[in-house]
Amino acid sequence: MAEWTDVRRIALALPATDERESRGRAQWRVKDKLFVWDRPLRAREQDELGEAAPDGPILGVRVEDLGVKEALLASEPELFFTTSHFDGYPAVLVRLERAPRDVLEELIVEAWLCRAPHRLADEYLARTPREA
């Protein structure tokens, strides 16, 4: 399944994307807007999730809106989850080691599209074939 090298490769292939480090963790931004990031659980979140807390790497992913967030959480709870820290915020947490690479790519591209400036996103979509 997916690894950080996959996240890096996919994210950096997108236009105007750069990788930064914050608090010793990688994050990827488009035109200074965060769209995916390494997001380990904090102690409070570990307590909140209890035995359901994952122990592997966790990817934070920005989504278009809260409706998309809820749909992802409902569709694949073994892959997507959240904590109270993200209540009201359009992002999901992903159990990276469980993410198929094609799903990971779709998540990262969609996160990029919702954070990229409209003109840049439109240019990308015009030259990149997408499935309907």
HELIX and SHEET records of a PDB file:
HELIX    1   1 TRP A    4  LEU A   12  1                                   9    
HELIX    2   2 ALA A   43  LEU A   49  1                                   7    
HELIX    3   3 GLY A   50  ALA A   52  5                                   3    
HELIX    4   4 LEU A   66  SER A   75  1                                  10    
HELIX    5   5 SER A   84  PHE A   86  5                                   3    
HELIX    6   6 LEU A   96  ARG A   98  5                                   3    
HELIX    7   7 ARG A  101  ARG A  115  1                                  15    
HELIX    8   8 HIS A  118  ARG A  127  1                                  10    
SHEET    1   A 6 THR A  17  SER A  22  0                                        
SHEET    2   A 6 ARG A  25  VAL A  30 -1                                        
SHEET    3   A 6 LYS A  33  ASP A  38 -1                                        
SHEET    4   A 6 ILE A  58  ARG A  62 -1                                        
SHEET    5   A 6 ALA A  91  ARG A  95 -1                                        
SHEET    6   A 6 PHE A  80  PHE A  81 -1                                        
END                                                                             
